């Protein structure tokens, strides 16, 4: 009897979109980060989210075009292997594990602090953060242990709830006509956009899209992946870019263009709660507190599922231990990889707690930051890989998709990485030494990956040679030789 595999043909376009949009945690991003963007960039902040969305939409053009030519489950690292060769592909795989684990594990600190804040705000009860974070680890483990369609249903409900409360806020502002001066389009005028603080806004905005590219991770479980994966990618980017810009603009109207920046500076954490209490009611502010916690849970589950599938793919490659590639016979989930990821998360959370670290200022921000930078570096490498891949193989794709879009995206993403790295203190609130260490983790892991590739090439040539190989067209399970138009780079 053959070993169980992931359940094929399960996820539709909407299901995949739920996973990637939930990973971005729209409500948490808006209530927690948008006030900082307003403080830094003023009322032109909505444009920053539009620019980030447009940049990532351009990236998606080449990214989804290549998805029709690469069927490997390795997602980012498979694309990068096709463009740059196996050494860079293996290095990219390690960065992917750093990026997705960093983005998830740090959020357990946010879960603890957000739950504590909600409990205090609603009932005046002080709840310690660590038991909440550990309970969250078990809950997310169970969600990942169950079938992928179970996770999709859960995320669908949670995503509708968190976006719904933001729509309710915006609707209340629009119905009331905003502050006393009325609704205005001043946020989009050049004088309010071309300000020094916009660079910092762009850094915040790009961070708000983290995880959107994980659509391709679900290729094996998607129905008609050649269509559902690109559609879900475009839907995720378009929704997040337009929704973020609209909600931030609505909050500006709630306070008025002359007062919103000061209101954000006076109480950044309470800006959205104050707005919804004024325009909808105190009950809505209470509900928003609860939905921030569920938003964090949705983000954790989405990232957990993505990490498990990366772990599964790398175990099947032979890069990670083979036992991590076991799939549950009933739920068809990568349950061993999920358990290992949960243990890793517990070790990090308990380590920060033992050191007396703050769950938000240190566990969340310090662990998230290298994860965010790592995923942005992967996007940059993937954009360049698209260009290199289509220069080397015969194809019938247009130049817009294979040259213009990937190179434009690469330039814009390089600029975004520069903005985030230069403004890294906005994300960490840490000292220069800590910031240098956090930013250096990504190139350090990349170098480690190159060394690992060299070792595999010498000691395990069969693993090295079949890395990121394409599945056979007839079964979809057995690997076949990957397209490698430039074997010398391997």
C-alpha positions in Angstrom: 0.0 0.0 0.0 1.4 3.4 -1.0 2.0 6.0 1.7 -0.8 8.7 2.1 -0.3 12.0 0.4 -1.8 15.4 0.6 -5.4 15.6 -0.5 -5.5 16.7 -4.1 -8.2 18.9 -5.7 -9.5 20.2 -2.4 -8.9 23.9 -2.5 -10.6 26.4 -4.8 -9.7 29.9 -5.5 -11.6 31.3 -2.5 -10.0 28.8 -0.1 -6.5 29.7 -1.2 -7.2 33.4 -1.0 -8.6 32.9 2.5 -5.3 31.3 3.6 -3.1 34.1 2.2 -5.2 37.1 3.2 -5.6 35.6 6.7 -1.9 35.4 7.0 -1.6 39.1 6.5 -4.1 39.7 9.4 -5.9 42.7 8.0 -7.6 43.8 11.2 -4.4 43.5 13.3 -2.4 45.4 10.6 -4.9 48.2 10.4 -5.5 48.7 14.2 -1.9 48.0 15.2 0.3 49.5 12.4 -1.8 51.9 10.4 -1.7 54.6 13.2 2.1 54.5 13.1 2.0 55.0 9.3 -0.3 58.0 9.8 2.1 59.4 12.4 5.1 59.0 10.1 3.6 59.9 6.7 0.6 62.0 7.5 -2.7 61.9 5.6 -1.0 60.6 2.5 -0.5 57.2 4.2 -3.3 55.4 2.1 -1.2 55.9 -1.0 1.7 54.0 0.5 -0.6 50.9 0.7 -1.7 51.4 -2.9 2.0 51.7 -4.1 2.9 48.5 -2.2 -0.1 46.7 -3.7 0.8 47.8 -7.2 4.4 46.7 -6.7 3.4 43.2 -5.6 0.8 43.0 -8.4 3.6 43.6 -10.9 5.6 40.9 -9.1 2.6 38.6 -9.3 2.5 38.9 -13.1 5.8 37.1 -13.6 5.4 34.9 -10.5 2.1 33.4 -11.7 3.4 33.1 -15.3 6.2 30.9 -14.0 3.7 28.9 -11.9 2.4 27.4 -15.2 5.9 26.0 -15.9 6.9 24.8 -12.4 4.9 22.1 -10.7 7.2 21.4 -7.9 5.8 21.7 -4.3 8.8 23.8 -3.3 7.2 27.1 -4.2 9.7 29.9 -3.8 12.8 27.7 -3.7 11.7 25.7 -6.7 11.3 28.9 -8.7 14.7 30.2 -7.5 16.3 26.9 -8.3 15.0 27.1 -11.9 16.5 30.6 -12.3 19.7 30.5 -10.3 20.6 26.9 -9.9 20.6 24.4 -7.0 23.0 26.2 -4.6 20.9 29.4 -4.5 17.7 27.3 -4.5 18.8 25.4 -1.3 19.9 28.7 0.3 16.4 30.1 -0.6 14.8 27.1 1.0 16.5 27.9 4.3 15.5 31.5 4.1 11.9 30.4 3.4 12.0 28.3 6.6 13.4 31.3 8.5 10.9 33.7 7.0 7.7 31.7 7.6 8.8 30.5 11.0 9.8 34.0 12.0 6.5 35.4 10.9 4.5 32.8 12.8 6.4 32.2 16.0 6.7 35.9 16.8 3.0 36.3 16.5 2.4 34.0 19.5 3.7 37.0 21.6 1.1 39.2 19.9 -1.6 36.6 20.7 -0.6 36.7 24.4 -0.5 40.5 24.6 -3.6 41.1 22.5 -5.6 38.6 24.6 -4.3 40.3 27.8 -5.3 43.7 26.4 -8.7 42.5 25.4 -9.4 40.9 28.7 -8.3 44.0 30.6 -10.3 46.4 28.3 -13.6 44.4 28.4 -13.6 42.8 31.9 -10.8 44.5 33.8 -9.0 41.2 34.3 -5.2 40.9 33.9 -4.4 37.7 32.1 -0.7 36.5 31.9 0.4 36.3 28.4 2.5 33.0 28.5 -0.4 30.6 29.2 -2.4 32.2 26.4 0.5 31.8 24.0 1.1 28.2 24.9 -2.7 27.4 24.6 -2.5 29.1 21.2 0.3 26.8 20.2 -1.9 23.8 20.9 -4.9 25.2 19.2 -2.9 26.0 16.0 -1.3 22.6 16.1 -4.7 21.0 16.1 -5.9 23.3 13.2 -2.9 22.2 11.2 -3.4 18.5 12.1 -6.9 18.5 10.7 -7.5 18.4 7.0 -6.8 21.4 4.8 -10.4 22.0 4.0 -11.2 22.2 7.7 -8.5 25.0 8.0 -10.0 26.8 4.9 -13.5 26.8 6.5 -12.2 28.2 9.8 -10.1 30.9 8.1 -13.1 31.8 5.9 -15.2 32.5 8.9 -12.5 34.4 10.8 -11.5 36.5 7.8 -15.1 37.5 7.1 -15.5 38.6 10.7 -12.3 40.7 10.9 -12.8 42.4 7.5 -16.5 42.9 8.4 -15.7 45.0 11.5 -13.5 47.2 9.4 -16.2 47.6 6.8 -18.6 48.4 9.6 -16.2 51.2 10.8 -15.8 52.6 7.3 -19.5 52.4 6.6 -20.3 54.3 9.8 -17.8 57.1 8.9 -19.2 57.4 5.3 -22.8 57.5 6.5 -22.1 60.2 9.0 -20.0 62.2 6.4 -16.8 62.0 8.4 -15.7 64.8 10.8 -17.1 68.3 10.8 -15.3 69.3 7.6 -16.8 66.4 5.6 -15.2 63.8 3.4 -12.1 64.8 1.5 -9.7 63.3 -1.1 -6.7 65.3 0.3 -4.9 62.0 1.1 -4.3 61.5 -2.6 -3.0 65.0 -3.5 0.7 65.1 -4.4 1.5 67.6 -1.7 0.4 65.1 1.0 2.0 62.1 -0.7 5.4 63.5 -1.6 6.6 64.0 2.0 9.8 62.8 3.7 7.8 60.4 5.9 6.4 58.4 3.0 9.5 56.2 2.9 8.7 54.9 6.3 5.0 54.5 5.3 6.1 52.3 2.4 8.1 50.2 4.7 5.0 49.6 6.9 2.9 49.0 3.9 5.1 46.3 2.3 5.2 44.6 5.7 1.4 44.5 5.7 1.3 42.2 2.6 3.6 39.5 4.1 2.5 36.0 3.2 0.4 36.8 0.0 2.8 34.8 -2.2 2.2 31.6 -0.3 -0.6 30.7 -2.8 1.8 28.4 -4.7 2.5 26.4 -1.6 -1.0 24.9 -2.0 -0.6 23.9 -5.6 -0.7 20.1 -4.9 -4.0 20.5 -3.0 -5.6 23.0 -5.4 -8.3 22.3 -7.9 -7.0 23.1 -11.4 -3.9 24.8 -9.9 -2.9 26.4 -13.3 -6.0 28.6 -12.8 -6.8 28.7 -9.1 -3.3 29.7 -7.9 -2.9 32.8 -10.2 -6.4 33.9 -9.5 -6.0 33.6 -5.7 -2.7 35.5 -5.9 -4.2 38.4 -7.8 -7.3 38.4 -5.6 -5.2 38.6 -2.5 -3.0 41.4 -3.7 -5.9 43.4 -5.1 -8.0 43.0 -2.0 -5.3 43.8 0.5 -4.0 46.9 -1.4 -7.4 48.4 -2.0 -8.8 47.4 1.3 -5.9 48.8 3.3 -6.0 52.1 1.5 -9.7 52.5 1.8 -9.8 51.7 5.6 -6.9 54.1 6.3 -8.6 56.8 4.3 -11.9 56.2 6.2 -10.1 56.6 9.6 -8.6 59.8 8.3 -12.1 61.1 7.5 -13.3 59.9 11.0 -11.0 62.4 12.7 -10.5 65.0 10.0 -7.3 65.7 8.0 -6.3 68.4 10.4 -6.6 66.3 13.6 -6.0 62.6 12.7 -2.2 62.7 12.9 -2.3 64.2 16.4 -5.0 61.7 17.4 -2.7 58.9 16.2 0.2 60.3 18.1 -1.8 60.7 21.3 -3.2 57.2 21.3 -1.9 55.0 18.4 -3.3 51.8 20.0 -6.7 53.2 20.5 -7.2 55.1 17.3 -9.4 52.6 15.5 -11.3 51.7 18.7 -12.1 55.4 19.3 -13.3 55.8 15.7 -15.6 52.8 15.7 -17.0 53.7 19.1 -17.8 57.2 17.8 -19.4 56.3 14.5 -20.9 52.9 15.3 -21.1 52.4 19.0 -19.2 51.2 22.1 -20.4 47.6 21.4 -18.5 47.7 18.1 -15.3 48.7 19.9 -15.7 45.8 22.3 -16.3 43.4 19.3 -13.2 44.8 17.6 -11.1 43.9 20.7 -12.3 40.3 20.4 -11.9 40.1 16.7 -8.3 41.3 16.9 -7.6 38.1 18.9 -9.3 35.9 16.3 -7.4 37.8 13.6 -4.2 36.8 15.2 -5.3 33.2 15.4 -6.2 33.2 11.7 -2.8 34.5 10.8 -1.1 31.9 13.0 -3.1 29.1 11.4 -2.4 30.3 7.9 1.4 30.6 8.4 1.4 27.2 10.3 -0.1 25.5 7.3 2.4 27.1 4.9 5.3 26.1 7.1 4.1 22.5 7.3 4.0 22.2 3.5 7.5 23.7 3.1 8.7 21.2 5.7 7.0 18.4 3.9 8.5 19.4 0.6 12.0 19.7 2.0 11.6 16.3 3.8 10.6 14.7 0.5 13.6 16.3 -1.1 15.8 14.7 1.5 17.1 18.0 2.8 15.2 17.7 6.1 14.8 14.3 7.9 12.5 12.0 6.0 10.2 11.3 8.9 9.0 15.0 8.7 7.4 14.1 5.3 4.8 11.7 6.8 1.2 12.6 5.9 -1.7 11.6 8.2 -3.7 8.8 6.6 -7.1 10.2 7.5 -6.7 14.0 7.5 -4.0 14.0 4.8 -2.1 16.7 6.6 1.7 16.9 7.1 1.2 16.2 10.8 4.8 15.3 11.8 6.1 18.5 10.2 3.3 20.4 12.1 4.2 18.8 15.4 7.9 19.7 14.9 7.0 23.3 14.0 4.8 23.5 17.2 7.7 22.2 19.3 10.0 24.8 17.8 7.5 27.5 18.5 7.1 26.4 22.1 10.9 26.4 22.6 11.2 30.0 21.3 8.2 31.2 23.3 9.4 29.6 26.5 12.9 30.9 25.8 11.7 34.5 25.5 9.5 34.1 28.6 12.4 32.7 30.6 14.5 35.7 29.7 11.8 38.0 30.9 11.1 39.4 27.4 8.1 41.5 26.6 5.7 39.5 24.4 5.0 42.3 22.0 8.1 44.5 22.0 10.6 41.6 21.9 9.0 38.3 21.1 6.8 39.6 18.3 8.9 42.4 16.9 12.3 40.8 17.2 11.3 37.4 15.8 9.0 38.8 13.1 11.5 41.3 11.6 14.0 38.8 10.2 11.1 36.7 9.0 9.6 39.7 7.1 12.9 40.6 5.6 13.5 37.0 4.6 10.2 36.7 2.7 10.9 40.0 0.9 14.3 38.7 -0.1 12.7 35.6 -1.4 10.3 37.7 -3.5 13.2 39.6 -4.9 15.1 36.4 -5.8 11.9 34.9 -7.3 11.4 38.0 -9.5 14.9 37.7 -10.8 14.5 33.9 -11.2 11.5 34.5 -13.5 13.5 36.6 -15.8 16.5 34.2 -15.9 14.3 31.1 -16.4 12.5 32.5 -19.4 15.7 33.7 -21.0 16.9 30.1 -21.0 13.9 27.9 -22.0 11.8 28.0 -25.1 8.3 29.4 -24.4 5.4 31.3 -25.9 4.9 33.8 -23.0 5.0 37.5 -23.8 7.8 39.9 -23.0 5.6 41.9 -20.6 5.2 38.8 -18.4 8.8 37.4 -18.7 10.9 40.6 -18.9 9.2 43.8 -18.1 7.1 42.7 -15.1 9.8 40.6 -13.3 12.6 43.2 -13.8 10.3 46.0 -12.7 9.2 44.1 -9.7 12.9 43.3 -8.8 13.8 46.9 -8.8 10.8 47.9 -6.7 11.3 45.1 -4.3 15.0 45.9 -3.9 13.9 49.4 -3.0 11.4 48.1 -0.5 14.0 45.9 1.2 16.2 48.9 1.4 13.4 51.0 3.0 12.6 48.3 5.5 16.2 47.7 6.4 16.9 51.4 6.8 13.8 51.9 8.9 14.1 48.7 10.8 13.9 50.5 14.2 10.2 51.2 13.3 9.6 47.4 13.5 11.8 46.5 16.4 12.1 49.5 18.7 15.5 48.0 19.6 19.1 49.2 19.9 21.4 49.5 16.9 23.3 46.3 17.9 20.0 44.2 18.0 18.9 45.7 14.7 22.1 44.8 13.0 21.9 41.3 14.3 18.3 40.8 13.2 18.9 42.1 9.7 22.1 40.1 9.4 20.2 36.8 10.1 18.9 36.7 6.5 22.3 36.9 4.7 23.7 34.7 7.3 21.1 32.0 6.7 21.7 32.4 2.9 25.4 31.8 3.3 24.6 28.7 5.5 22.4 27.5 2.7 25.2 27.8 0.1 27.5 25.8 2.4 24.8 23.2 2.9 24.4 22.9 -0.9 28.1 22.4 -1.3 28.0 19.6 1.4 25.1 17.9 -0.2 26.8 18.0 -3.6 29.8 16.2 -2.2 28.2 13.8 0.3 24.7 13.2 -1.0 24.8 13.8 -4.8 21.5 12.1 -5.4 19.7 14.6 -3.1 21.5 17.5 -4.7 20.8 16.3 -8.3 17.1 15.8 -7.7 16.5 19.0 -5.6 13.3 20.8 -6.7 12.6 18.2 -9.4 9.3 18.3 -11.2 6.7 15.6 -10.4 5.9 13.2 -13.2 3.1 14.3 -15.3 1.3 11.0 -15.1 1.1 10.6 -11.3 2.1 13.9 -9.9 4.0 12.2 -7.2 7.2 10.7 -8.5 9.9 13.2 -9.4 11.3 13.6 -12.8 14.4 15.6 -13.9 13.8 19.3 -13.5 14.2 21.7 -16.4 17.7 22.9 -15.9 18.9 24.8 -18.9 22.0 25.9 -17.1 23.5 22.8 -15.4 26.8 24.5 -14.9 25.1 26.6 -12.2 24.3 23.5 -10.2 
